Amino acid sequence: MGDWFQMVKRHDNKPDPRSFPHVDNELREILEALRVQKAILVDIYHWLSRPVKLIITQTGEPSVTQGQLKGIAPGGTGTFAISPVDQNGNPAQLPSGVVPQWTSSDPTNAPVTQSADGLTASVTVAQGDQSPSFTLTVTATLPDGTQPSGSAAVPILVLEVAAFVITQTS
């Protein structure tokens, strides 16, 4: 046992895998199969956690779900942001390099100016606009070709006069 034992033991008294080439080849095959399975599972995870919807919120809104936005008064500006969510409604990340595109149903009276990364946008409603609302839409094109999107009706607020002052001029 002495010569064989010395040949298969390393300095730390653990067996040297190089002394068992058939075991080493089997372990390499197992490791390669595990790498392939890991890659498949990572792909499945990314597919399941990809954004499928973009939720639009207005700055200052406490809501985290798509709902009624507070709106913009004529001559005013509103700022909006998106929250990408997966198929279960959980927060999701847009892939690097994906820039969402914003549009307005009324680009003349409610034009959209989006940030460079597309995660926020501002809309200035034209002074004197009498429309009751406009629709704000945002769409992103993912690398797999899917296009999560979101739309929201943005009310145009009617400002009511609360009081007025009468001043005698003569």
Short mmCIF file of the C-alpha atoms (twelve columns), coordinates in Angstrom:
data_MODEL
# 
_entry.id   MODEL 
# 
loop_
_atom_site.group_PDB 
_atom_site.id 
_atom_site.type_symbol 
_atom_site.label_atom_id 
_atom_site.label_alt_id 
_atom_site.label_comp_id 
_atom_site.label_asym_id 
_atom_site.label_seq_id 
_atom_site.Cartn_x 
_atom_site.Cartn_y 
_atom_site.Cartn_z 
_atom_site.pdbx_PDB_model_num 
ATOM 1   C CA . MET A 1   0.000   0.000   0.000   1 
ATOM 2   C CA . GLY A 2   2.915   2.340   0.607   1 
ATOM 3   C CA . ASP A 3   3.903   3.190   -3.022  1 
ATOM 4   C CA . TRP A 4   0.324   3.434   -4.311  1 
ATOM 5   C CA . PHE A 5   -0.763  5.445   -1.297  1 
ATOM 6   C CA . GLN A 6   2.066   7.946   -1.820  1 
ATOM 7   C CA . MET A 7   1.210   8.242   -5.514  1 
ATOM 8   C CA . VAL A 8   -2.452  9.168   -5.004  1 
ATOM 9   C CA . LYS A 9   -2.090  11.458  -1.984  1 
ATOM 10  C CA . ARG A 10  -1.152  15.091  -2.197  1 
ATOM 11  C CA . HIS A 11  0.662   17.040  0.483   1 
ATOM 12  C CA . ASP A 12  -2.672  17.727  2.245   1 
ATOM 13  C CA . ASN A 13  -3.512  13.992  2.383   1 
ATOM 14  C CA . LYS A 14  -6.400  14.327  -0.075  1 
ATOM 15  C CA . PRO A 15  -6.590  12.088  -3.146  1 
ATOM 16  C CA . ASP A 16  -5.094  13.625  -6.275  1 
ATOM 17  C CA . PRO A 17  -7.738  13.529  -9.041  1 
ATOM 18  C CA . ARG A 18  -4.986  13.256  -11.667 1 
ATOM 19  C CA . SER A 19  -4.355  9.758   -10.359 1 
ATOM 20  C CA . PHE A 20  -7.871  8.755   -11.459 1 
ATOM 21  C CA . PRO A 21  -8.220  9.914   -15.106 1 
ATOM 22  C CA . HIS A 22  -11.505 8.095   -15.715 1 
ATOM 23  C CA . VAL A 23  -13.103 9.870   -12.725 1 
ATOM 24  C CA . ASP A 24  -11.697 13.213  -13.894 1 
ATOM 25  C CA . ASN A 25  -13.297 12.802  -17.358 1 
ATOM 26  C CA . GLU A 26  -16.650 11.875  -15.833 1 
ATOM 27  C CA . LEU A 27  -16.525 14.928  -13.549 1 
ATOM 28  C CA . ARG A 28  -15.759 17.175  -16.534 1 
ATOM 29  C CA . GLU A 29  -18.788 15.788  -18.387 1 
ATOM 30  C CA . ILE A 30  -20.987 16.335  -15.342 1 
ATOM 31  C CA . LEU A 31  -19.712 19.903  -14.911 1 
ATOM 32  C CA . GLU A 32  -20.350 20.683  -18.575 1 
ATOM 33  C CA . ALA A 33  -23.904 19.317  -18.317 1 
ATOM 34  C CA . LEU A 34  -24.471 21.490  -15.226 1 
ATOM 35  C CA . ARG A 35  -23.167 24.570  -17.072 1 
ATOM 36  C CA . VAL A 36  -25.629 23.937  -19.912 1 
ATOM 37  C CA . GLN A 37  -28.511 23.443  -17.477 1 
ATOM 38  C CA . LYS A 38  -27.558 26.632  -15.617 1 
ATOM 39  C CA . ALA A 39  -27.559 28.607  -18.887 1 
ATOM 40  C CA . ILE A 40  -31.020 27.249  -19.728 1 
ATOM 41  C CA . LEU A 41  -32.344 28.150  -16.265 1 
ATOM 42  C CA . VAL A 42  -30.868 31.667  -16.508 1 
ATOM 43  C CA . ASP A 43  -32.588 32.129  -19.886 1 
ATOM 44  C CA . ILE A 44  -35.906 30.952  -18.413 1 
ATOM 45  C CA . TYR A 45  -35.507 33.290  -15.428 1 
ATOM 46  C CA . HIS A 46  -34.781 36.279  -17.682 1 
ATOM 47  C CA . TRP A 47  -37.754 35.426  -19.895 1 
ATOM 48  C CA . LEU A 48  -40.102 35.147  -16.905 1 
ATOM 49  C CA . SER A 49  -38.820 38.340  -15.258 1 
ATOM 50  C CA . ARG A 50  -38.763 40.507  -18.404 1 
ATOM 51  C CA . PRO A 51  -40.975 43.586  -18.396 1 
ATOM 52  C CA . VAL A 52  -44.394 42.968  -19.940 1 
ATOM 53  C CA . LYS A 53  -46.023 46.262  -18.983 1 
ATOM 54  C CA . LEU A 54  -44.925 49.831  -18.343 1 
ATOM 55  C CA . ILE A 55  -46.895 51.632  -15.643 1 
ATOM 56  C CA . ILE A 56  -47.076 55.416  -15.992 1 
ATOM 57  C CA . THR A 57  -47.139 57.541  -12.844 1 
ATOM 58  C CA . GLN A 58  -47.117 61.291  -12.424 1 
ATOM 59  C CA . THR A 59  -44.465 62.880  -10.227 1 
ATOM 60  C CA . GLY A 60  -45.894 63.407  -6.778  1 
ATOM 61  C CA . GLU A 61  -48.508 60.673  -7.214  1 
ATOM 62  C CA . PRO A 62  -48.520 58.258  -4.246  1 
ATOM 63  C CA . SER A 63  -50.034 55.446  -6.342  1 
ATOM 64  C CA . VAL A 64  -47.921 52.509  -7.552  1 
ATOM 65  C CA . THR A 65  -50.631 51.115  -9.822  1 
ATOM 66  C CA . GLN A 66  -51.929 52.462  -13.097 1 
ATOM 67  C CA . GLY A 67  -54.793 54.739  -12.253 1 
ATOM 68  C CA . GLN A 68  -56.177 58.213  -12.536 1 
ATOM 69  C CA . LEU A 69  -53.386 60.756  -12.854 1 
ATOM 70  C CA . LYS A 70  -53.786 64.159  -11.228 1 
ATOM 71  C CA . GLY A 71  -53.532 65.996  -14.568 1 
ATOM 72  C CA . ILE A 72  -52.110 69.249  -15.884 1 
ATOM 73  C CA . ALA A 73  -53.618 72.730  -16.066 1 
ATOM 74  C CA . PRO A 74  -53.397 74.619  -19.375 1 
ATOM 75  C CA . GLY A 75  -50.023 76.350  -19.522 1 
ATOM 76  C CA . GLY A 76  -48.641 73.930  -16.923 1 
ATOM 77  C CA . THR A 77  -46.161 71.079  -17.134 1 
ATOM 78  C CA . GLY A 78  -46.473 67.573  -15.732 1 
ATOM 79  C CA . THR A 79  -43.663 65.075  -15.237 1 
ATOM 80  C CA . PHE A 80  -44.242 61.354  -15.675 1 
ATOM 81  C CA . ALA A 81  -42.208 58.224  -14.993 1 
ATOM 82  C CA . ILE A 82  -42.502 54.572  -15.889 1 
ATOM 83  C CA . SER A 83  -42.242 51.489  -13.713 1 
ATOM 84  C CA . PRO A 84  -41.623 48.311  -15.714 1 
ATOM 85  C CA . VAL A 85  -43.352 45.233  -14.259 1 
ATOM 86  C CA . ASP A 86  -43.178 41.523  -15.074 1 
ATOM 87  C CA . GLN A 87  -46.112 39.191  -15.756 1 
ATOM 88  C CA . ASN A 88  -46.798 38.905  -12.007 1 
ATOM 89  C CA . GLY A 89  -46.785 42.667  -11.425 1 
ATOM 90  C CA . ASN A 90  -43.367 42.629  -9.771  1 
ATOM 91  C CA . PRO A 91  -40.848 45.378  -10.554 1 
ATOM 92  C CA . ALA A 92  -38.672 44.466  -13.536 1 
ATOM 93  C CA . GLN A 93  -35.626 46.016  -15.166 1 
ATOM 94  C CA . LEU A 94  -35.433 47.117  -18.760 1 
ATOM 95  C CA . PRO A 95  -32.380 45.596  -20.457 1 
ATOM 96  C CA . SER A 96  -29.378 47.863  -20.847 1 
ATOM 97  C CA . GLY A 97  -29.637 50.061  -23.919 1 
ATOM 98  C CA . VAL A 98  -33.441 49.842  -24.224 1 
ATOM 99  C CA . VAL A 99  -34.867 53.383  -24.363 1 
ATOM 100 C CA . PRO A 100 -38.670 53.649  -24.118 1 
ATOM 101 C CA . GLN A 101 -40.431 56.030  -26.521 1 
ATOM 102 C CA . TRP A 102 -43.194 58.367  -25.325 1 
ATOM 103 C CA . THR A 103 -46.055 59.747  -27.429 1 
ATOM 104 C CA . SER A 104 -49.066 61.968  -26.857 1 
ATOM 105 C CA . SER A 105 -52.452 61.623  -28.520 1 
ATOM 106 C CA . ASP A 106 -52.377 65.429  -28.934 1 
ATOM 107 C CA . PRO A 107 -48.803 66.366  -29.928 1 
ATOM 108 C CA . THR A 108 -49.884 69.908  -30.835 1 
ATOM 109 C CA . ASN A 109 -51.440 70.904  -27.489 1 
ATOM 110 C CA . ALA A 110 -49.659 68.374  -25.242 1 
ATOM 111 C CA . PRO A 111 -46.196 67.622  -26.712 1 
ATOM 112 C CA . VAL A 112 -43.936 65.135  -24.933 1 
ATOM 113 C CA . THR A 113 -40.280 65.749  -24.095 1 
ATOM 114 C CA . GLN A 114 -38.620 62.574  -22.854 1 
ATOM 115 C CA . SER A 115 -35.390 62.137  -20.907 1 
ATOM 116 C CA . ALA A 116 -32.345 60.623  -22.625 1 
ATOM 117 C CA . ASP A 117 -32.910 57.248  -20.914 1 
ATOM 118 C CA . GLY A 118 -36.660 57.323  -21.656 1 
ATOM 119 C CA . LEU A 119 -37.618 56.577  -18.063 1 
ATOM 120 C CA . THR A 120 -39.242 59.973  -17.530 1 
ATOM 121 C CA . ALA A 121 -40.984 62.534  -19.701 1 
ATOM 122 C CA . SER A 122 -42.586 65.929  -19.322 1 
ATOM 123 C CA . VAL A 123 -45.641 67.323  -21.046 1 
ATOM 124 C CA . THR A 124 -46.555 71.013  -21.280 1 
ATOM 125 C CA . VAL A 125 -50.207 71.655  -22.050 1 
ATOM 126 C CA . ALA A 126 -50.837 74.632  -24.338 1 
ATOM 127 C CA . GLN A 127 -52.330 77.725  -22.736 1 
ATOM 128 C CA . GLY A 128 -56.045 77.889  -23.523 1 
ATOM 129 C CA . ASP A 129 -56.369 74.171  -24.423 1 
ATOM 130 C CA . GLN A 130 -60.018 73.208  -23.928 1 
ATOM 131 C CA . SER A 131 -59.629 69.427  -24.355 1 
ATOM 132 C CA . PRO A 132 -60.752 67.345  -21.380 1 
ATOM 133 C CA . SER A 133 -57.696 65.029  -21.571 1 
ATOM 134 C CA . PHE A 134 -55.019 63.458  -23.732 1 
ATOM 135 C CA . THR A 135 -53.538 59.966  -23.758 1 
ATOM 136 C CA . LEU A 136 -49.898 59.475  -22.864 1 
ATOM 137 C CA . THR A 137 -48.328 56.255  -24.200 1 
ATOM 138 C CA . VAL A 138 -44.897 54.728  -23.686 1 
ATOM 139 C CA . THR A 139 -43.478 51.688  -25.510 1 
ATOM 140 C CA . ALA A 140 -40.149 49.860  -25.263 1 
ATOM 141 C CA . THR A 141 -38.784 47.333  -27.737 1 
ATOM 142 C CA . LEU A 142 -36.902 44.524  -25.977 1 
ATOM 143 C CA . PRO A 143 -34.083 42.534  -27.623 1 
ATOM 144 C CA . ASP A 144 -36.445 39.567  -28.166 1 
ATOM 145 C CA . GLY A 145 -38.814 41.834  -30.136 1 
ATOM 146 C CA . THR A 146 -41.550 42.060  -27.507 1 
ATOM 147 C CA . GLN A 147 -42.922 45.532  -26.815 1 
ATOM 148 C CA . PRO A 148 -44.134 46.224  -23.292 1 
ATOM 149 C CA . SER A 149 -46.166 49.408  -23.193 1 
ATOM 150 C CA . GLY A 150 -48.435 51.504  -21.048 1 
ATOM 151 C CA . SER A 151 -51.023 54.219  -21.624 1 
ATOM 152 C CA . ALA A 152 -52.740 56.655  -19.335 1 
ATOM 153 C CA . ALA A 153 -55.430 59.278  -19.772 1 
ATOM 154 C CA . VAL A 154 -54.100 62.573  -18.438 1 
ATOM 155 C CA . PRO A 155 -56.822 65.057  -17.468 1 
ATOM 156 C CA . ILE A 156 -56.456 68.681  -18.504 1 
ATOM 157 C CA . LEU A 157 -57.493 70.559  -15.413 1 
ATOM 158 C CA . VAL A 158 -60.017 73.357  -15.573 1 
ATOM 159 C CA . LEU A 159 -59.020 76.122  -13.236 1 
ATOM 160 C CA . GLU A 160 -61.971 77.645  -11.481 1 
ATOM 161 C CA . VAL A 161 -61.898 81.155  -10.119 1 
ATOM 162 C CA . ALA A 162 -62.247 80.967  -6.361  1 
ATOM 163 C CA . ALA A 163 -62.646 84.710  -5.843  1 
ATOM 164 C CA . PHE A 164 -62.172 87.985  -7.577  1 
ATOM 165 C CA . VAL A 165 -61.466 91.507  -6.461  1 
ATOM 166 C CA . ILE A 166 -63.348 94.598  -7.592  1 
ATOM 167 C CA . THR A 167 -61.241 97.714  -7.739  1 
ATOM 168 C CA . GLN A 168 -62.643 101.187 -8.411  1 
ATOM 169 C CA . THR A 169 -60.534 102.968 -11.010 1 
ATOM 170 C CA . SER A 170 -62.177 106.394 -10.927 1 
# 
